[in-house]
Amino acid sequence: MKSYCYIDGQIKKLNQAMLPVTDLSILRGFGVFDFLRIYNQKPFRLADHFDRLINSAKLMNLDVPVSLDDLDKIIKNLLVKNKLTEASIKIVLTGGESDDGISLKSQTSHFFILMDDLCDMPSSVFKKGAKLITYNHQRVIPGAKNSNYIPAVLMQTKKKKAGAVEILYTDNDLVLECATSNFFLVKAGVLITPKNNVLKGITRKVVLEIAKKNKIKIEERDVLVSEIKTADEIFITATNKFICPIVMIDKNKIGDGKVGPISVKLLNLYKDYIAEVCK
Ligand SMILES: Cc1ncc(COP(=O)(O)O)c(C=O)c1O
């Protein structure tokens, strides 16, 4: 993490940023956040990330204390202070201070922004493809990027042992999303992604826009676990993972076990899009 952060109206040294121990984020894991990347001093799809933060907060009865314009200015000041042009940032809105340790109290949330270097996956993952392991779980209030990542944290050891990049959440017969990414499947040239009970990722949104522009057919709908075995290609999307091709899920080989052409095409178009909007 970089030395300077923003908290409640001020830029501070990271080791001087404090939260009260009565905050519901600490006592109950109740809060929301968002995560985005900055290229060439330009926050990528900031308005989308801000809208999602507002929506996450609304779903949790919290209020975001800044406007999109404020946020843009804060990020730019923080970039200068940390002497960065490329960065990743985490924007956090806490549940706020509570009198009885469980009830929300309005206007007591704390709002902070942490900055770090960009963190990319190794290039071999994009060439050879990666593995997922599955876990039956549906996130609480899935439409909100809330701070409850308990299963994700607990499953990290198992994930690493299996040599996987992500944990794919299934809900009985349905595929939902990964612990920190969205899920896509390609079948007979059609791009299919779960529609319900998932966090609507910004990368997911951009991929759907790019696919539409390039005349690739799209289906946003419920996806059955059984469709994994007959998929031609699978990939996951997330801010830090871009479009990450998946060639194995648990013990099942996906398609011919190699990275598929639609995954490659979309990854290249996605990279071109970033270069274009952040030049
Ligand atoms: C649960 C979950 N789903 C999907 C995503 C992907 O979202 P994005 O593309 O905005 O990074 C994330 C990102 O962290 C996530 O936590």
Ligand as a Chemical Component Dictionary entry (heavy atoms), coordinates in Angstrom:
data_LIG
# 
_chem_comp.id                   LIG 
_chem_comp.type                 NON-POLYMER 
_chem_comp.pdbx_formal_charge   0 
_chem_comp.three_letter_code    LIG 
# 
loop_
_chem_comp_atom.comp_id 
_chem_comp_atom.atom_id 
_chem_comp_atom.alt_atom_id 
_chem_comp_atom.type_symbol 
_chem_comp_atom.charge 
_chem_comp_atom.model_Cartn_x 
_chem_comp_atom.model_Cartn_y 
_chem_comp_atom.model_Cartn_z 
_chem_comp_atom.pdbx_ordinal 
LIG C1 C1 C 0 -17.967 -10.765 -6.025  1  
LIG C2 C2 C 0 -17.377 -10.084 -7.204  2  
LIG N1 N1 N 0 -17.892 -10.321 -8.423  3  
LIG C3 C3 C 0 -17.379 -9.726  -9.526  4  
LIG C4 C4 C 0 -16.295 -8.856  -9.441  5  
LIG C5 C5 C 0 -15.725 -8.207  -10.696 6  
LIG O1 O1 O 0 -16.007 -6.818  -10.716 7  
LIG P1 P1 P 0 -15.112 -5.787  -11.524 8  
LIG O2 O2 O 0 -15.088 -6.237  -12.946 9  
LIG O3 O3 O 0 -15.831 -4.482  -11.364 10 
LIG O4 O4 O 0 -13.754 -5.782  -10.915 11 
LIG C6 C6 C 0 -15.740 -8.577  -8.188  12 
LIG C7 C7 C 0 -14.611 -7.656  -8.085  13 
LIG O5 O5 O 0 -13.902 -7.582  -7.129  14 
LIG C8 C8 C 0 -16.296 -9.198  -7.043  15 
LIG O6 O6 O 0 -15.792 -8.960  -5.821  16 
# 
loop_
_chem_comp_bond.comp_id 
_chem_comp_bond.atom_id_1 
_chem_comp_bond.atom_id_2 
_chem_comp_bond.value_order 
_chem_comp_bond.pdbx_ordinal 
LIG C1 C2 SING 1  
LIG C2 N1 SING 2  
LIG C2 C8 DOUB 3  
LIG N1 C3 DOUB 4  
LIG C3 C4 SING 5  
LIG C4 C5 SING 6  
LIG C4 C6 DOUB 7  
LIG C5 O1 SING 8  
LIG O1 P1 SING 9  
LIG P1 O2 DOUB 10 
LIG P1 O3 SING 11 
LIG P1 O4 SING 12 
LIG C6 C7 SING 13 
LIG C6 C8 SING 14 
LIG C7 O5 DOUB 15 
LIG C8 O6 SING 16 
# 
